[in-house]
Amino acid sequence: MTEISTAFLAVFIAIFPIVNPPGMAPFFISATAGCSPRIRSEFAGRIALSCFLIMAVSLFVGSHVLAFFGLSLPAVQIGGGLVVMSTGWQLLHRVKAPRPDAVDHAGSDAGIQQQWFVPLTMPMTVGPGTISVAITLGSRAAGAPGFFLLALGGVAALLTITFLIYVCYRYGETILNRLGAGGVDVVQRLAAFILLCLGVQIVINGVVGLRASGLL
C-alpha cells in the first residue's frame, strides 16, 4: 500500500494544480454560454473522460508517442499555447450572453458541438503543461521496482482528478449564478483574460525550452 499511496500523492500533487478544475470552470461556463443544461452536463462528462484518457496515455506511453511523431515537448508547448491564446482571445471579446429565457438552446447546442474536444478538452482543460508533467512522471516510473503498484496509484490519482473535473464543470454554474448576471460576466471576462495570459506563458516556456535544448 505504501507504493500505491506514494504514487497517488506524487501524481495528484503534480497534476491537479496544473489542471485546476475549480479555476478552469469559469472558462468552461463561458465557452458553453447559452447551451441547455442537458448538453452542458453531457459535455462535462465527455471532457472529464477525454481528459482521463489523455492524462493516462501521457503518463504511460507519452514519451513513445512523441518519439514516434518526432516531436519535442517545447513544440507541444508552443502549439498548445497558441491554441490557448486563441481561445482566450475569442472568449474575451465574446458578446455578453443573453438572458436564459432569450437563449436559442438549439442553435447554441449545435454551435458548441464541434468545440467540446478542441479547445474545451485540449488544451483548455488538459494542456501542454499537464501532458509534459505526466510524461515526465511516467518516464521516471518506467522500469522502477514495483511498477504495477505505482501504476495503480497513478491511475487512482487520475480518476480522482477526472471526478473533480466533472463536478466542477457540471455544477460550477450553480455557484457562479449566486454572483448575479453582472458578477458572472465579470468573472468570465477576467477568466478569459487569465486564459489568454496562460497561453502566452505556455508559448514563452516552449521557446525557452527550445533555446535550452539548442533547437533555437
Secondary structure, DSSP 8 states (H G I E B T S, - for coil): -HHHHHHHHHHHHHHHHHH-HHHHHHHHHHHTTT--HHHHHHHHHHHHHHHHHHHHHHHHHHHHHHHHHT--HHHHHHHHHHHHHHHHHHHHT------GGG--HHHHHHHHGGGTTTTTTTTTTS-HHHHHHHHHHHHHHTT-TTHHHHHHHHHHHHHHHHHHHHHHHHHHHHHHGGGHHHHHHHHHHHHHHHHHHHHHHHHHHHHHHHHHTT--
